[in-house]
């Protein structure tokens, strides 16, 4: 491995952080200028923008016929987005989850995850199934725009907007163009940075002799999701918590519908789905999407302890993939500990939290969730 690869790896990380800051700042100011709710901005502009590295990597690998990485990148990114990004963002500050997120966006994320599993069941996502998926992202985007236009002063969404951004202020054309420019420059930096970072990460992984499916599920997935990491963490620090949550959920929806759809259209023979992904990683992606509902219901807040649970599960998932890739002797014991000990305790803990949330007043529940 040459020095240039290492330098590009480090520069890529810097560009990701800088690009995320510009994108969040530009998108937030655009929202303030037009009165669009932060949730809609997070679910569309920011989410789709930060998912562009996944689009670039999956489509390019599909064109080259390396569909293992194309599919693994999407599935791995969605698992990473929920477990790692929401986990670390919640550890920084408890994340308030809006009613629309619980009632609409998360069910959509679960629905498209089920759709992916159904389409991938035969081991291939065909050209026509790619058209179906891509039509889904077009319909979703139109729906979000229609939702934004229906928002009126005095609604929960606009009240939340006012709390986070202050009263709507009319912006000049020049100011609006500057804000759009900030978002575009930030997006370009994110794409370049993630590309350099992923190239270096793949070179590191191949030195260790790791399988391409595992590379797609871990190194490439985490690398292309770093824009979401930087954007959600910075949004959490800046107090723009709707962008932090909406970015993750919107990115997951975009990854399945747009990225997999475009990748299937780009590959002449469609996308070949590795059996290991159908047997394990796809169901894990659905499971973490479903897990969002009960956790989001606990006081409409993702508390720090819930974020910690997400992070622990991502570490466990990655450890399982590595142990399985090397056929390590510790794999059976690790699997038994997770299945018979960690998972039941987690389910019991969430069940108790849900019970407490249902039997506590809204004010007290919200206060308790922040502690």
Order of alpha helices (4+ residues) and beta strands (2+ residues): alpha-alpha-alpha-alpha-alpha-alpha-beta-alpha-beta-alpha-alpha-alpha-alpha-alpha-alpha-alpha-alpha-beta-alpha-beta-alpha-alpha-alpha-alpha
